[in-house]
């Protein structure tokens, strides 16, 4: 049970990491600004989850 939880947590953190590294789908200024904010939010979520379990 505990291993299953940590596997799911690892999957979630991997998803967050991958999402934070995705390039914007177009190069408009609004997309670049939104993507930067989204990337920063994903990194903060990842860091928060790690702090909860460490």
Residue pairs with C-beta under 8 A, 6 or more apart in sequence:
9 49
9 53
12 49
13 46
13 49
13 50
16 42
16 43
16 45
16 46
16 49
17 42
17 46
19 38
19 39
19 42
20 38
20 39
20 42
20 43
20 46
21 39
22 35
23 35
24 31
24 32
24 34
24 35
25 31
